[in-house]
């Protein structure tokens, strides 16, 4: 992934988990990204109550050689967001007496920006590697817990429908047992917003021990899950009123996995079309006539 891609989204996601000095730098940037893009390193250090050395460390945490690279990334994203009007409604809280149409607008703005940020930080080369491995695999295993487990089940169903030999689990014991049956050439995908869910870590570690290619889908590129995996697909996360933590990452998780699904379908084009025709025909009797 190019380090500049989705920089602002990654900063928003990972700043709360940084040490205090680095966290203050992130908070200063997020408070006014446009101003940060215009500021010198000394100005940003003063605004964040830190030092130029701390700002430089912050930049390196996110993959930049120095502050100049981060400034360029922020300026690029701010210009793109202004042109597309992505920020309309972003960051607004939904109150108990707000009109429903206003709440809908806030939700739509947040989700639109979320997908844009996820797409910006998604590395096409990594997606291609995952898709190539899945096409060649004897078994593909996808797992997560809670909302991430629901995402895993949805992705598993879609892959099975195009004849990819895929197992998906939200149950930790089933995921761990299936991970133990994987072998070299197989693929295991673990989904966790923060990348700290013990059950997901255990199953991905087991799959790796068996020789499978391991893939992490997480919002935190420096998480335990990301460090454990061979390949990492990062998701953006924007918390809004009533949608916190993992719930805020569901749409971006689905988007990332959808790109993998499309890449697999492209590589198995004839097989996929044949599978669609067969399954649509099989299910037709369960649909009522159009009125």
C-alpha positions in Angstrom: 0.0 0.0 0.0 1.4 3.4 -0.9 2.1 5.1 2.5 0.2 8.2 1.4 -3.0 6.3 0.6 -5.8 6.9 3.2 -3.4 8.6 5.6 -6.1 10.6 7.3 -8.4 7.6 7.8 -5.5 5.6 9.3 -4.6 8.5 11.6 -8.2 8.7 12.8 -8.4 5.0 13.4 -5.1 4.5 15.2 -4.5 7.7 17.1 -6.5 6.6 20.2 -4.1 3.6 20.7 -0.9 5.6 20.4 1.4 6.6 23.3 0.4 10.0 24.8 2.9 12.2 23.1 2.2 10.7 19.6 -1.5 10.8 20.4 -1.4 14.5 20.9 0.1 15.0 17.5 -2.6 12.9 15.9 -5.3 14.8 17.7 -3.9 18.1 16.5 -3.9 16.9 12.9 -7.4 15.5 13.2 -8.7 18.8 14.7 -7.8 20.6 11.5 -6.2 18.5 8.8 -6.2 21.4 6.3 -4.2 23.6 8.8 -1.8 20.7 9.5 -1.1 20.4 5.8 -0.1 24.0 5.7 1.9 24.1 9.0 5.6 23.7 9.5 6.8 20.9 11.7 7.6 23.4 14.4 4.1 24.9 14.3 2.5 21.4 14.6 4.8 20.5 17.4 3.7 23.7 19.3 0.0 23.1 18.6 0.3 19.5 19.9 2.4 20.4 22.9 5.2 18.1 21.7 8.5 18.5 19.9 9.6 18.3 16.2 11.3 14.9 17.0 7.9 13.6 18.3 6.2 14.8 15.1 8.9 13.0 13.0 8.3 9.8 15.1 4.6 10.1 14.5 5.2 10.3 10.7 7.4 7.2 10.7 4.7 5.3 12.6 2.4 5.8 9.6 5.1 4.9 7.1 6.4 8.4 6.1 10.1 9.2 6.0 9.3 12.7 7.5 6.8 15.5 7.9 7.1 16.6 4.3 5.6 13.3 3.1 2.7 13.5 5.6 2.0 17.1 4.6 1.7 16.2 0.9 -0.6 13.3 1.8 -2.9 15.5 4.0 -3.0 18.2 1.3 -4.0 15.7 -1.3 -6.7 14.1 0.8 -8.1 17.5 1.8 -8.3 18.6 -1.8 -10.0 15.4 -2.9 -12.5 15.6 0.0 -13.4 19.2 -0.7 -13.9 18.5 -4.4 -16.2 15.5 -3.7 -17.9 17.2 -0.7 -17.2 14.0 1.4 -17.1 15.9 4.7 -20.7 17.2 4.5 -22.3 15.9 7.8 -19.2 14.0 8.8 -18.5 14.3 12.6 -22.0 15.5 13.5 -23.6 13.8 16.4 -27.1 12.4 16.2 -29.2 13.7 19.2 -32.3 12.1 20.6 -34.6 14.8 19.2 -32.9 15.2 15.7 -35.2 14.8 12.7 -34.8 11.4 11.1 -33.9 13.0 7.7 -31.0 14.8 9.4 -29.8 11.5 11.0 -30.0 9.8 7.7 -27.9 12.6 6.2 -25.2 12.2 8.9 -25.1 8.4 8.4 -24.9 8.6 4.7 -22.0 11.2 4.8 -20.1 9.1 7.4 -20.5 5.9 5.4 -19.6 7.5 2.1 -16.4 8.9 3.6 -15.7 5.6 5.2 -15.8 3.7 1.9 -13.7 6.4 0.2 -11.0 6.2 2.9 -11.0 2.4 2.8 -10.6 2.4 -1.0 -7.8 5.0 -0.8 -5.7 2.8 1.6 -6.5 -0.5 -0.1 -3.5 -2.0 -2.0 -4.6 -3.6 -5.3 -1.4 -5.7 -5.4 -2.3 -7.3 -2.0 -5.9 -7.9 -3.1 -4.5 -9.6 -6.2 -2.2 -11.9 -4.2 -5.1 -12.9 -1.9 -7.4 -13.6 -4.9 -4.7 -15.7 -6.7 -4.1 -17.8 -3.6 -7.8 -18.4 -3.1 -8.3 -19.5 -6.7 -5.5 -22.1 -6.3 -6.4 -23.2 -2.8 -7.9 -26.5 -1.8 -9.6 -24.9 1.1 -10.4 -21.3 2.1 -11.3 -20.5 5.7 -12.8 -17.2 6.8 -13.6 -16.4 10.4 -14.4 -13.6 12.9 -16.3 -13.1 16.1 -19.5 -11.2 16.7 -20.1 -8.6 13.9 -16.9 -9.7 12.2 -18.3 -13.2 12.3 -21.4 -12.1 10.4 -19.2 -10.5 7.8 -17.2 -13.8 7.5 -20.4 -15.7 7.0 -21.7 -13.4 4.3 -18.4 -13.6 2.4 -18.3 -17.3 2.7 -21.7 -17.7 1.2 -20.8 -15.5 -1.7 -17.6 -17.5 -2.4 -19.4 -20.9 -2.2 -21.9 -19.7 -4.7 -19.2 -19.3 -7.3 -17.7 -22.7 -6.4 -14.8 -21.6 -4.2 -14.3 -24.3 -1.5 -14.8 -22.0 1.4 -15.7 -22.5 5.1 -16.8 -19.6 7.2 -17.2 -19.5 11.0 -18.3 -17.2 13.8 -17.8 -19.9 16.3 -14.3 -20.0 17.8 -14.1 -23.7 18.3 -15.2 -24.5 14.8 -12.8 -22.0 13.3 -9.9 -23.4 15.3 -10.8 -27.0 14.3 -11.0 -26.1 10.7 -7.8 -24.1 10.8 -6.0 -27.3 12.1 -7.1 -29.1 8.9 -5.5 -26.6 6.6 -2.3 -27.3 4.7 0.2 -25.5 2.5 -1.5 -23.8 -0.4 -4.7 -23.2 1.6 -5.9 -19.7 2.7 -7.1 -18.5 6.0 -8.7 -15.0 6.5 -9.2 -13.6 10.0 -11.4 -10.6 10.5 -11.1 -8.3 13.5 -11.7 -4.5 13.7 -9.0 -3.8 16.3 -7.0 -7.0 15.5 -6.9 -8.0 19.2 -9.7 -10.7 19.4 -8.0 -13.7 21.0 -10.1 -16.3 19.2 -9.3 -14.8 15.8 -5.6 -14.6 16.7 -5.6 -18.3 17.8 -7.2 -19.5 14.6 -5.0 -17.5 12.3 -1.9 -18.7 14.2 -3.1 -22.3 13.9 -3.6 -21.9 10.1 -0.2 -20.4 9.7 1.4 -23.3 11.6 -0.2 -25.7 9.2 1.3 -23.8 6.2 -1.7 -21.9 5.0 -1.4 -18.4 3.6 -2.8 -16.1 6.4 -4.6 -12.9 5.7 -5.7 -10.2 8.2 -8.7 -7.8 7.7 -8.4 -5.1 10.3 -8.5 -1.4 10.9 -5.2 -1.4 12.8 -2.2 -2.0 10.5 0.1 -2.4 13.6 -2.2 -4.8 15.5 -1.4 -8.3 16.8 -3.5 -9.8 14.0 -1.6 -7.8 11.3 1.7 -8.8 12.7 0.7 -12.4 12.7 -0.6 -12.5 9.0 1.3 -13.0 5.8 -0.9 -10.3 4.1 -2.9 -7.5 5.5 -6.0 -5.7 4.1 -6.7 -2.6 6.2 -10.2 -1.1 6.7 -11.1 2.5 7.7 -13.4 3.0 10.7 -15.6 6.1 11.5 -17.5 5.9 14.7 -20.9 7.7 14.7 -23.6 8.0 17.3 -24.9 4.5 18.2 -22.4 2.8 15.9 -19.1 2.3 17.8 -16.1 0.1 17.6 -16.6 -3.0 15.4 -20.0 -1.8 14.3 -18.4 1.2 12.7 -16.1 -1.0 10.6 -18.7 -3.4 9.2 -19.2 -1.5 5.9 -15.5 -1.1 5.2 -14.9 -4.8 6.0 -17.6 -5.8 3.5 -16.1 -3.4 0.9 -12.6 -4.9 1.3 -13.8 -8.4 1.1 -16.0 -7.5 -1.9 -12.9 -6.4 -3.8 -11.4 -9.8 -3.1 -14.6 -11.5 -4.2 -14.6 -9.5 -7.5 -10.9 -10.3 -8.1 -11.6 -14.0 -7.6 -14.7 -13.8 -9.9 -12.5 -12.1 -12.6 -10.0 -15.0 -12.4 -12.7 -17.7 -12.6 -14.9 -15.8 -15.1 -16.4 -18.8 -17.0 -16.9 -20.9 -13.8 -18.5 -17.9 -12.0 -21.0 -17.3 -14.8 -21.9 -21.0 -15.0 -22.4 -21.1 -11.3 -24.7 -18.0 -11.4 -26.8 -19.6 -14.1 -27.2 -22.9 -12.2 -28.0 -21.3 -8.8 -30.4 -18.7 -10.2 -32.3 -21.5 -12.0 -32.3 -23.7 -8.9 -33.8 -20.9 -6.8 -36.3 -19.6 -9.3 -39.1 -21.9 -7.9 -38.8 -20.2 -4.5 -39.7 -16.8 -5.9 -43.2 -15.4 -6.3 -44.3 -14.1 -9.6 -43.8 -10.4 -10.3 -47.0 -8.4 -10.0 
